């Protein structure tokens, strides 16, 4: 706020200052104060002793300010509050981040208020030595076009996505699961079941990816539906208990006019390059 104080002082010294100039300065200062509560283009770390469980409390972060921009790298290390919510203290809220890293000894659970949008290929990384982590929130890759989103668990525990992973409209997302630690996902789906929105899976690393559920709806051009992407296993294991855990037949989508273009069974949609597909139940 130093710049704002200097602006007022210059106006006071100006012999022909006007009410309009004062009003403009007040508006600028109000905008400065608003932006100060939101960290842009910075690493934001959840502090060791937060005031409460809310993501939206500025003082819960170092530096002070709520990370909620496409270039915000969020880090969780150690904290006395390990169960948090995306909300503000006064209501629900969605959040946008560039990446999330777990780099310490605490096991965190991030609960829903709104949606957690992720805006870079370095989506989630659990570093070596960190315990299990849980997302109880709709985790949504959100970059237009075709992009990879890396989900890496190098920790000692299970990385869980209990709120499912959904590609945002017009995001053709490839989820690349890697690392030495296991990952569990409740389901994979796409926010719109159109031609430019999908979820593909690539499994790298020696660990196991378990997909426990599926979206039973095909969706339509403007509603959420099951994924219809490809699956590639380069290393490690993907474990499923039903065929639809990997999505519907590849290629199916709805046009903007509501017409359905059906997918078709394609053996090439599942590629095994040395890894394992484990079926824990009989398929029809």
LUMTI-463411 format. One line per field, with one value per residue (C-alpha): x, y, z; residue in one letter. Coordinates in Angstrom, 2 decimals. Example, Ala and Ser with C-alpha at 12.3 -4.5 7.8 and 13.67 -1.06 7.14 Angstrom:
REM residues 2
xx	[12.30	13.67]
yy	[-4.50	-1.06]
zz	[7.80	7.14]
type	[A	S]
***
This chain:
REM residues 284
xx	[0.00	3.03	2.26	-1.28	-0.05	2.37	-0.45	-2.56	0.41	1.04	-2.64	-2.54	0.50	-1.02	-2.58	-5.35	-6.30	-9.92	-12.52	-12.24	-8.52	-9.16	-11.88	-9.58	-6.88	-9.33	-10.45	-6.82	-6.09	-9.17	-8.02	-4.52	-5.99	-8.12	-5.17	-3.03	-5.37	-4.73	-1.26	-0.32	2.62	4.09	4.72	2.10	2.72	0.03	1.38	2.27	-0.40	-3.38	-6.16	-8.82	-9.48	-10.39	-8.33	-9.87	-8.32	-5.34	-3.37	-3.33	-0.73	2.87	3.13	-0.19	-2.80	-5.13	-3.62	-6.24	-4.61	-3.40	0.25	-0.05	2.18	0.71	2.85	1.84	4.61	3.71	0.71	-1.42	-4.47	-4.32	-8.00	-8.98	-11.72	-11.60	-14.20	-13.99	-15.11	-18.33	-19.20	-18.20	-15.64	-13.82	-10.01	-7.51	-3.87	-0.90	0.30	0.11	3.13	3.19	6.70	6.65	5.57	1.84	-0.94	-3.50	-7.13	-8.53	-12.32	-14.78	-16.36	-16.21	-14.03	-10.22	-8.97	-5.37	-3.70	-0.33	1.26	2.90	-0.44	0.33	3.58	3.90	7.59	9.74	9.12	5.71	2.76	-0.59	-2.68	-6.39	-8.46	-12.18	-12.94	-13.70	-10.16	-10.39	-7.59	-8.30	-6.22	-7.91	-6.64	-4.58	-2.28	-0.60	-1.25	1.38	0.23	3.31	3.33	6.86	5.65	5.24	1.43	-1.61	-2.58	-6.39	-8.74	-12.06	-13.98	-13.18	-11.10	-12.96	-11.51	-12.84	-14.84	-12.66	-9.72	-8.41	-6.48	-3.93	-3.41	0.13	0.39	3.97	6.11	6.79	3.60	0.12	-2.78	-6.53	-9.12	-12.87	-13.69	-12.66	-15.11	-15.38	-17.33	-18.79	-19.14	-18.18	-15.49	-12.86	-13.24	-11.82	-9.64	-6.79	-4.62	-0.90	0.63	4.37	6.37	6.30	3.29	-0.41	-3.21	-6.63	-9.81	-12.77	-15.79	-17.20	-19.68	-22.67	-23.96	-22.69	-23.45	-24.19	-22.74	-23.07	-23.21	-20.79	-20.33	-18.01	-14.58	-13.95	-10.18	-7.28	-5.26	-1.51	0.41	4.17	5.10	3.41	-0.22	-3.72	-6.26	-9.99	-13.02	-15.18	-14.47	-16.19	-13.60	-11.51	-14.40	-16.70	-15.81	-13.24	-14.42	-17.98	-19.17	-22.12	-22.30	-23.37	-26.75	-27.22	-26.56	-24.56	-21.60	-21.04	-17.66	-16.46	-14.55	-10.90	-8.24	-5.63	-7.29	-5.56	-1.78	0.45	4.11	5.36	2.93	-0.02	-3.79	-5.25	-8.90	-10.18	-13.61	-15.01	-16.09	-19.18]
yy	[0.00	2.35	3.28	4.30	6.48	8.20	8.80	10.52	12.65	13.80	14.79	16.72	18.67	19.40	22.85	21.90	18.46	17.49	15.14	13.08	12.49	11.45	9.04	7.49	6.98	5.37	2.95	2.05	1.43	-0.78	-2.85	-3.10	-4.39	-6.96	-8.29	-8.48	-11.19	-13.42	-14.72	-14.70	-16.50	-17.66	-20.73	-20.83	-23.09	-24.18	-22.99	-25.12	-23.56	-22.36	-20.35	-22.71	-25.38	-23.03	-22.71	-19.25	-17.83	-15.69	-16.14	-19.92	-19.50	-18.36	-15.80	-14.44	-14.66	-17.24	-19.27	-19.21	-18.53	-20.56	-20.01	-20.78	-23.64	-24.98	-26.88	-28.90	-29.87	-30.15	-28.70	-28.99	-28.77	-31.54	-31.74	-28.68	-27.53	-25.47	-23.13	-19.62	-19.22	-17.68	-20.05	-22.54	-21.78	-23.32	-23.10	-22.89	-23.91	-24.66	-27.62	-29.27	-30.78	-32.77	-32.45	-33.28	-35.55	-34.73	-36.67	-34.20	-34.54	-31.85	-31.77	-30.29	-26.98	-26.51	-27.81	-27.96	-26.94	-27.80	-25.79	-27.39	-30.71	-30.91	-31.55	-33.49	-34.72	-36.60	-36.43	-39.23	-39.86	-38.17	-40.27	-40.92	-38.00	-37.73	-35.53	-35.61	-33.12	-33.08	-32.85	-31.27	-30.94	-27.66	-26.67	-26.33	-28.69	-31.86	-31.98	-34.38	-34.09	-35.84	-37.43	-38.73	-40.56	-41.14	-41.21	-44.01	-44.13	-44.24	-41.22	-41.22	-39.32	-40.05	-37.28	-38.52	-36.92	-35.04	-33.41	-29.89	-28.95	-28.97	-30.49	-33.67	-34.83	-37.61	-38.55	-39.88	-41.85	-42.39	-43.03	-45.77	-45.27	-46.60	-44.43	-45.02	-43.18	-43.41	-42.82	-41.01	-38.90	-35.88	-32.72	-32.64	-35.76	-33.93	-34.52	-32.31	-33.48	-36.78	-38.64	-40.98	-42.95	-43.71	-45.85	-45.47	-46.49	-49.75	-49.02	-49.92	-47.66	-48.90	-47.51	-48.38	-46.99	-45.61	-43.06	-45.06	-42.20	-41.45	-37.75	-35.38	-32.30	-30.19	-32.66	-35.00	-38.50	-41.48	-41.15	-42.67	-42.45	-44.85	-46.72	-47.39	-49.41	-48.99	-50.21	-51.26	-52.33	-51.02	-52.87	-52.86	-54.91	-54.13	-53.36	-49.96	-48.66	-47.80	-45.94	-46.52	-47.59	-45.08	-42.36	-41.89	-38.31	-35.95	-33.16	-29.63	-30.49	-33.37	-36.20	-39.11	-40.40	-43.89	-45.22	-48.63	-51.42	-51.00	-53.37	-50.67	-48.53	-50.73	-50.92	-53.08	-52.14	-54.32	-53.48	-55.47	-55.09	-56.84	-57.89	-58.56	-59.77	-61.67	-59.61	-60.35]
zz	[0.00	-0.06	-3.65	-2.68	0.20	-2.15	-4.64	-1.98	-0.92	-4.48	-4.80	-1.55	-2.77	-6.16	-6.15	-8.59	-7.31	-7.88	-6.40	-9.58	-8.98	-5.38	-6.50	-9.10	-6.49	-4.06	-6.80	-7.60	-3.93	-3.57	-6.52	-5.00	-1.75	-3.59	-5.58	-2.46	-1.12	-4.15	-4.97	-8.64	-10.25	-6.95	-4.82	-2.07	0.94	3.40	6.75	9.76	11.99	9.94	11.51	10.14	7.49	4.62	1.45	1.09	4.27	3.11	6.33	5.92	3.17	2.92	1.45	2.69	-0.05	-1.56	-4.43	-7.15	-10.51	-13.48	-12.49	-8.77	-7.58	-4.33	-1.80	1.27	3.71	7.42	9.22	12.34	10.05	7.46	6.47	4.47	2.15	-1.03	0.46	1.82	5.44	4.10	1.25	-1.41	-4.07	-7.03	-7.18	-10.03	-9.66	-11.86	-9.78	-6.36	-4.58	-1.34	0.06	3.75	6.59	6.78	5.11	3.72	2.71	0.40	0.53	-1.89	-1.80	-5.51	-8.35	-8.35	-11.81	-12.74	-15.49	-16.26	-17.20	-13.75	-12.10	-8.89	-7.35	-4.07	-3.29	-1.89	1.80	1.89	3.16	1.50	0.21	-0.62	-2.94	-2.03	-4.77	-8.47	-9.85	-13.28	-15.89	-17.63	-20.65	-24.02	-26.71	-26.29	-23.25	-20.83	-17.09	-14.95	-11.69	-9.89	-6.57	-5.29	-1.68	0.83	0.84	-1.42	-3.54	-3.72	-6.01	-4.32	-6.06	-9.59	-12.35	-15.07	-18.16	-18.58	-21.71	-24.85	-22.96	-24.58	-21.51	-21.22	-17.57	-17.14	-13.89	-12.74	-9.68	-7.16	-5.10	-5.81	-7.00	-6.65	-8.77	-8.18	-11.85	-15.03	-17.01	-19.29	-18.55	-22.06	-24.19	-27.38	-30.00	-28.34	-24.71	-23.52	-21.02	-21.99	-19.56	-19.69	-16.93	-16.27	-13.22	-11.23	-9.01	-9.38	-10.60	-9.42	-11.02	-8.80	-10.64	-13.87	-15.11	-16.35	-18.50	-22.01	-21.37	-24.23	-25.91	-22.74	-19.83	-18.10	-19.49	-19.41	-20.96	-24.38	-24.60	-25.00	-22.38	-22.59	-19.99	-20.31	-16.83	-13.62	-13.31	-13.94	-11.80	-12.66	-11.60	-14.64	-18.27	-18.18	-15.68	-18.76	-20.39	-23.32	-26.85	-28.20	-30.52	-29.31	-28.96	-29.36	-31.92	-30.99	-32.53	-30.11	-32.56	-31.25	-33.26	-31.84	-30.92	-31.96	-30.31	-31.21	-29.82	-30.47	-27.80	-25.20	-25.57	-23.37	-23.65	-20.85	-18.07	-16.71	-16.88	-13.85	-13.85	-10.34	-11.50	-14.45	-17.46	-19.53]
type	[X	X	X	X	X	X	X	X	X	X	X	X	X	X	X	X	X	X	X	X	X	X	X	X	X	X	X	X	X	X	X	X	X	X	X	X	X	X	X	X	X	X	X	X	X	X	X	X	X	X	X	X	X	X	X	X	X	X	X	X	X	X	X	X	X	X	X	X	X	X	X	X	X	X	X	X	X	X	X	X	X	X	X	X	X	X	X	X	X	X	X	X	X	X	X	X	X	X	X	X	X	X	X	X	X	X	X	X	X	X	X	X	X	X	X	X	X	X	X	X	X	X	X	X	X	X	X	X	X	X	X	X	X	X	X	X	X	X	X	X	X	X	X	X	X	X	X	X	X	X	X	X	X	X	X	X	X	X	X	X	X	X	X	X	X	X	X	X	X	X	X	X	X	X	X	X	X	X	X	X	X	X	X	X	X	X	X	X	X	X	X	X	X	X	X	X	X	X	X	X	X	X	X	X	X	X	X	X	X	X	X	X	X	X	X	X	X	X	X	X	X	X	X	X	X	X	X	X	X	X	X	X	X	X	X	X	X	X	X	X	X	X	X	X	X	X	X	X	X	X	X	X	X	X	X	X	X	X	X	X	X	X	X	X	X	X	X	X	X	X	X	X	X	X	X	X	X	X	X	X	X	X	X	X]
***
